[in-house]
Amino acid sequence: MGKKYTEEEDKPEQAELRAKMREEQVKLSAYYRWMEKGKKEGSDSDDWFEAEDSLTD
């Protein structure tokens, strides 16, 4: 018999899916930030961190 999960807990598959969805959101947000900045070379880390910050607000 497997572990029972409460509503507050995620099954491992759900947690993994949410992590993948969040990463995809960050990728898209970072990409659009890069585009808005004129495709500036070398700004990938800044764009990524800004995207992460914007999604946690």
Biopython code that builds the backbone (N, CA, C, O; Angstrom):
import numpy as np
from Bio.PDB.StructureBuilder import StructureBuilder

atoms = [
    (1, "MET", "N", (0.848, -1.171, 0.000)),
    (1, "MET", "CA", (0.000, 0.000, 0.000)),
    (1, "MET", "C", (0.894, 1.235, 0.000)),
    (1, "MET", "O", (1.856, 1.300, 0.766)),
    (2, "GLY", "N", (0.590, 2.218, -0.850)),
    (2, "GLY", "CA", (1.410, 3.419, -0.969)),
    (2, "GLY", "C", (1.047, 4.480, 0.050)),
    (2, "GLY", "O", (0.053, 4.375, 0.768)),
    (3, "LYS", "N", (1.880, 5.501, 0.090)),
    (3, "LYS", "CA", (1.654, 6.620, 1.006)),
    (3, "LYS", "C", (0.401, 7.373, 0.597)),
    (3, "LYS", "O", (0.138, 7.565, -0.590)),
    (4, "LYS", "N", (-0.370, 7.800, 1.591)),
    (4, "LYS", "CA", (-1.538, 8.629, 1.321)),
    (4, "LYS", "C", (-1.112, 10.093, 1.441)),
    (4, "LYS", "O", (-0.360, 10.453, 2.347)),
    (5, "TYR", "N", (-1.589, 10.921, 0.538)),
    (5, "TYR", "CA", (-1.241, 12.333, 0.510)),
    (5, "TYR", "C", (-2.437, 13.170, 0.922)),
    (5, "TYR", "O", (-3.569, 12.898, 0.522)),
    (6, "THR", "N", (-2.176, 14.187, 1.720)),
    (6, "THR", "CA", (-3.237, 15.126, 2.067)),
    (6, "THR", "C", (-3.378, 16.117, 0.931)),
    (6, "THR", "O", (-2.562, 16.127, 0.009)),
    (7, "GLU", "N", (-4.405, 16.952, 0.987)),
    (7, "GLU", "CA", (-4.590, 17.959, -0.056)),
    (7, "GLU", "C", (-3.432, 18.939, -0.104)),
    (7, "GLU", "O", (-3.118, 19.460, -1.174)),
    (8, "GLU", "N", (-2.789, 19.205, 1.026)),
    (8, "GLU", "CA", (-1.683, 20.153, 1.074)),
    (8, "GLU", "C", (-0.409, 19.574, 0.484)),
    (8, "GLU", "O", (0.476, 20.321, 0.067)),
    (9, "GLU", "N", (-0.307, 18.256, 0.446)),
    (9, "GLU", "CA", (0.879, 17.593, -0.072)),
    (9, "GLU", "C", (0.698, 17.269, -1.548)),
    (9, "GLU", "O", (-0.413, 17.057, -2.035)),
    (10, "ASP", "N", (1.824, 17.241, -2.236)),
    (10, "ASP", "CA", (1.814, 16.835, -3.637)),
    (10, "ASP", "C", (2.325, 15.413, -3.761)),
    (10, "ASP", "O", (3.188, 14.972, -3.002)),
    (11, "LYS", "N", (1.782, 14.721, -4.715)),
    (11, "LYS", "CA", (2.398, 13.468, -5.103)),
    (11, "LYS", "C", (3.693, 13.851, -5.828)),
    (11, "LYS", "O", (3.766, 14.933, -6.411)),
    (12, "PRO", "N", (4.698, 13.002, -5.804)),
    (12, "PRO", "CA", (5.966, 13.345, -6.464)),
    (12, "PRO", "C", (5.792, 13.743, -7.926)),
    (12, "PRO", "O", (6.491, 14.635, -8.408)),
    (13, "GLU", "N", (4.880, 13.100, -8.629)),
    (13, "GLU", "CA", (4.659, 13.428, -10.042)),
    (13, "GLU", "C", (4.124, 14.847, -10.199)),
    (13, "GLU", "O", (4.514, 15.563, -11.121)),
    (14, "GLN", "N", (3.230, 15.254, -9.298)),
    (14, "GLN", "CA", (2.661, 16.599, -9.366)),
    (14, "GLN", "C", (3.715, 17.647, -9.061)),
    (14, "GLN", "O", (3.753, 18.695, -9.706)),
    (15, "ALA", "N", (4.566, 17.379, -8.090)),
    (15, "ALA", "CA", (5.629, 18.318, -7.736)),
    (15, "ALA", "C", (6.596, 18.481, -8.904)),
    (15, "ALA", "O", (7.032, 19.592, -9.203)),
    (16, "GLU", "N", (6.926, 17.383, -9.558)),
    (16, "GLU", "CA", (7.834, 17.434, -10.709)),
    (16, "GLU", "C", (7.207, 18.215, -11.859)),
    (16, "GLU", "O", (7.885, 19.006, -12.514)),
    (17, "LEU", "N", (5.936, 18.000, -12.105)),
    (17, "LEU", "CA", (5.237, 18.719, -13.164)),
    (17, "LEU", "C", (5.203, 20.213, -12.869)),
    (17, "LEU", "O", (5.437, 21.028, -13.761)),
    (18, "ARG", "N", (4.910, 20.579, -11.611)),
    (18, "ARG", "CA", (4.890, 21.997, -11.250)),
    (18, "ARG", "C", (6.262, 22.638, -11.423)),
    (18, "ARG", "O", (6.358, 23.784, -11.862)),
    (19, "ALA", "N", (7.317, 21.915, -11.082)),
    (19, "ALA", "CA", (8.683, 22.436, -11.244)),
    (19, "ALA", "C", (8.996, 22.659, -12.724)),
    (19, "ALA", "O", (9.607, 23.664, -13.087)),
    (20, "LYS", "N", (8.580, 21.729, -13.569)),
    (20, "LYS", "CA", (8.813, 21.873, -15.017)),
    (20, "LYS", "C", (8.016, 23.044, -15.579)),
    (20, "LYS", "O", (8.515, 23.788, -16.424)),
    (21, "MET", "N", (6.785, 23.210, -15.115)),
    (21, "MET", "CA", (5.947, 24.316, -15.582)),
    (21, "MET", "C", (6.546, 25.654, -15.158)),
    (21, "MET", "O", (6.548, 26.610, -15.933)),
    (22, "ARG", "N", (7.047, 25.721, -13.941)),
    (22, "ARG", "CA", (7.667, 26.960, -13.460)),
    (22, "ARG", "C", (8.908, 27.283, -14.280)),
    (22, "ARG", "O", (9.119, 28.436, -14.655)),
    (23, "GLU", "N", (9.727, 26.281, -14.560)),
    (23, "GLU", "CA", (10.925, 26.520, -15.364)),
    (23, "GLU", "C", (10.553, 27.042, -16.749)),
    (23, "GLU", "O", (11.216, 27.935, -17.276)),
    (24, "GLU", "N", (9.506, 26.494, -17.333)),
    (24, "GLU", "CA", (9.049, 26.953, -18.645)),
    (24, "GLU", "C", (8.577, 28.404, -18.573)),
    (24, "GLU", "O", (8.840, 29.187, -19.486)),
    (25, "GLN", "N", (7.886, 28.765, -17.498)),
    (25, "GLN", "CA", (7.453, 30.148, -17.321)),
    (25, "GLN", "C", (8.654, 31.085, -17.210)),
    (25, "GLN", "O", (8.651, 32.172, -17.787)),
    (26, "VAL", "N", (9.670, 30.669, -16.476)),
    (26, "VAL", "CA", (10.874, 31.487, -16.326)),
    (26, "VAL", "C", (11.573, 31.629, -17.675)),
    (26, "VAL", "O", (12.017, 32.720, -18.032)),
    (27, "LYS", "N", (11.673, 30.533, -18.425)),
    (27, "LYS", "CA", (12.307, 30.583, -19.749)),
    (27, "LYS", "C", (11.612, 31.592, -20.653)),
    (27, "LYS", "O", (12.260, 32.418, -21.296)),
    (28, "LEU", "N", (10.291, 31.514, -20.694)),
    (28, "LEU", "CA", (9.536, 32.428, -21.559)),
    (28, "LEU", "C", (9.680, 33.879, -21.105)),
    (28, "LEU", "O", (9.859, 34.784, -21.921)),
    (29, "SER", "N", (9.600, 34.081, -19.820)),
    (29, "SER", "CA", (9.733, 35.435, -19.287)),
    (29, "SER", "C", (11.123, 35.997, -19.580)),
    (29, "SER", "O", (11.254, 37.153, -19.982)),
    (30, "ALA", "N", (12.154, 35.187, -19.380)),
    (30, "ALA", "CA", (13.528, 35.629, -19.655)),
    (30, "ALA", "C", (13.705, 35.933, -21.140)),
    (30, "ALA", "O", (14.357, 36.911, -21.505)),
    (31, "TYR", "N", (13.129, 35.102, -21.984)),
    (31, "TYR", "CA", (13.219, 35.317, -23.428)),
    (31, "TYR", "C", (12.585, 36.646, -23.831)),
    (31, "TYR", "O", (13.167, 37.409, -24.602)),
    (32, "TYR", "N", (11.390, 36.920, -23.306)),
    (32, "TYR", "CA", (10.720, 38.168, -23.653)),
    (32, "TYR", "C", (11.471, 39.382, -23.100)),
    (32, "TYR", "O", (11.490, 40.438, -23.733)),
    (33, "ARG", "N", (12.079, 39.240, -21.941)),
    (33, "ARG", "CA", (12.901, 40.326, -21.400)),
    (33, "ARG", "C", (14.088, 40.591, -22.322)),
    (33, "ARG", "O", (14.422, 41.742, -22.601)),
    (34, "TRP", "N", (14.717, 39.526, -22.789)),
    (34, "TRP", "CA", (15.848, 39.639, -23.704)),
    (34, "TRP", "C", (15.421, 40.333, -24.994)),
    (34, "TRP", "O", (16.130, 41.202, -25.502)),
    (35, "MET", "N", (14.269, 39.949, -25.517)),
    (35, "MET", "CA", (13.750, 40.578, -26.737)),
    (35, "MET", "C", (13.491, 42.067, -26.518)),
    (35, "MET", "O", (13.845, 42.899, -27.353)),
    (36, "GLU", "N", (12.867, 42.390, -25.380)),
    (36, "GLU", "CA", (12.550, 43.784, -25.077)),
    (36, "GLU", "C", (13.800, 44.647, -24.939)),
    (36, "GLU", "O", (13.766, 45.847, -25.209)),
    (37, "LYS", "N", (14.899, 44.030, -24.520)),
    (37, "LYS", "CA", (16.158, 44.763, -24.350)),
    (37, "LYS", "C", (16.959, 44.831, -25.647)),
    (37, "LYS", "O", (18.104, 45.283, -25.643)),
    (38, "GLY", "N", (16.384, 44.397, -26.729)),
    (38, "GLY", "CA", (17.068, 44.461, -28.014)),
    (38, "GLY", "C", (18.030, 43.311, -28.259)),
    (38, "GLY", "O", (19.017, 43.465, -28.979)),
    (39, "LYS", "N", (17.746, 42.158, -27.663)),
    (39, "LYS", "CA", (18.557, 40.943, -27.852)),
    (39, "LYS", "C", (20.013, 41.179, -27.456)),
    (39, "LYS", "O", (20.942, 40.758, -28.146)),
    (40, "LYS", "N", (20.182, 41.853, -26.344)),
    (40, "LYS", "CA", (21.502, 42.225, -25.853)),
    (40, "LYS", "C", (22.319, 40.980, -25.482)),
    (40, "LYS", "O", (21.883, 40.150, -24.685)),
    (41, "GLU", "N", (23.506, 40.871, -26.077)),
    (41, "GLU", "CA", (24.413, 39.746, -25.786)),
    (41, "GLU", "C", (24.882, 39.805, -24.342)),
    (41, "GLU", "O", (25.164, 40.884, -23.819)),
    (42, "GLY", "N", (24.967, 38.653, -23.700)),
    (42, "GLY", "CA", (25.524, 38.564, -22.364)),
    (42, "GLY", "C", (24.581, 38.935, -21.236)),
    (42, "GLY", "O", (25.005, 39.011, -20.083)),
    (43, "SER", "N", (23.312, 39.167, -21.540)),
    (43, "SER", "CA", (22.362, 39.546, -20.482)),
    (43, "SER", "C", (21.529, 38.364, -20.007)),
    (43, "SER", "O", (20.566, 38.532, -19.259)),
    (44, "ASP", "N", (21.907, 37.166, -20.445)),
    (44, "ASP", "CA", (21.067, 35.993, -20.150)),
    (44, "ASP", "C", (20.892, 35.742, -18.656)),
    (44, "ASP", "O", (19.786, 35.429, -18.215)),
    (45, "SER", "N", (21.947, 35.870, -17.875)),
    (45, "SER", "CA", (21.816, 35.638, -16.432)),
    (45, "SER", "C", (20.919, 36.685, -15.787)),
    (45, "SER", "O", (20.046, 36.359, -14.983)),
    (46, "ASP", "N", (21.141, 37.946, -16.145)),
    (46, "ASP", "CA", (20.301, 39.011, -15.593)),
    (46, "ASP", "C", (18.843, 38.809, -15.977)),
    (46, "ASP", "O", (17.951, 38.950, -15.141)),
    (47, "ASP", "N", (18.603, 38.479, -17.233)),
    (47, "ASP", "CA", (17.230, 38.254, -17.700)),
    (47, "ASP", "C", (16.580, 37.099, -16.949)),
    (47, "ASP", "O", (15.407, 37.166, -16.582)),
    (48, "TRP", "N", (17.356, 36.036, -16.724)),
    (48, "TRP", "CA", (16.837, 34.860, -16.024)),
    (48, "TRP", "C", (16.466, 35.221, -14.587)),
    (48, "TRP", "O", (15.373, 34.895, -14.123)),
    (49, "PHE", "N", (17.388, 35.900, -13.879)),
    (49, "PHE", "CA", (17.131, 36.246, -12.482)),
    (49, "PHE", "C", (15.962, 37.230, -12.354)),
    (49, "PHE", "O", (15.165, 37.131, -11.421)),
    (50, "GLU", "N", (15.865, 38.168, -13.280)),
    (50, "GLU", "CA", (14.728, 39.103, -13.279)),
    (50, "GLU", "C", (13.420, 38.345, -13.509)),
    (50, "GLU", "O", (12.403, 38.641, -12.883)),
    (51, "ALA", "N", (13.458, 37.388, -14.392)),
    (51, "ALA", "CA", (12.262, 36.584, -14.681)),
    (51, "ALA", "C", (11.852, 35.792, -13.451)),
    (51, "ALA", "O", (10.669, 35.748, -13.115)),
    (52, "GLU", "N", (12.801, 35.170, -12.777)),
    (52, "GLU", "CA", (12.491, 34.434, -11.553)),
    (52, "GLU", "C", (11.891, 35.361, -10.498)),
    (52, "GLU", "O", (10.890, 35.032, -9.861)),
    (53, "ASP", "N", (12.519, 36.524, -10.327)),
    (53, "ASP", "CA", (12.014, 37.480, -9.329)),
    (53, "ASP", "C", (10.600, 37.928, -9.658)),
    (53, "ASP", "O", (9.766, 38.049, -8.761)),
    (54, "SER", "N", (10.320, 38.175, -10.925)),
    (54, "SER", "CA", (9.003, 38.662, -11.305)),
    (54, "SER", "C", (7.912, 37.618, -11.058)),
    (54, "SER", "O", (6.756, 37.967, -10.819)),
    (55, "LEU", "N", (8.277, 36.359, -11.115)),
    (55, "LEU", "CA", (7.292, 35.291, -10.905)),
    (55, "LEU", "C", (7.074, 34.972, -9.435)),
    (55, "LEU", "O", (6.106, 34.294, -9.089)),
    (56, "THR", "N", (7.946, 35.443, -8.575)),
    (56, "THR", "CA", (7.772, 35.189, -7.150)),
    (56, "THR", "C", (7.093, 36.339, -6.431)),
    (56, "THR", "O", (6.738, 36.224, -5.258)),
    (57, "ASP", "N", (6.913, 37.451, -7.137)),
    (57, "ASP", "CA", (6.236, 38.617, -6.525)),
    (57, "ASP", "C", (4.765, 38.388, -6.404)),
    (57, "ASP", "O", (4.043, 39.258, -5.916)),
]
sb = StructureBuilder()
sb.init_structure("model")
sb.init_model(0)
sb.init_chain("A")
sb.init_seg("    ")
for serial, (resi, resn, name, xyz) in enumerate(atoms, 1):
    if name == "N":
        sb.init_residue(resn, " ", resi, " ")
    sb.init_atom(name, np.array(xyz, "f"), 0.0, 1.0, " ", f" {name:<3s}", serial, name[0])
structure = sb.get_structure()
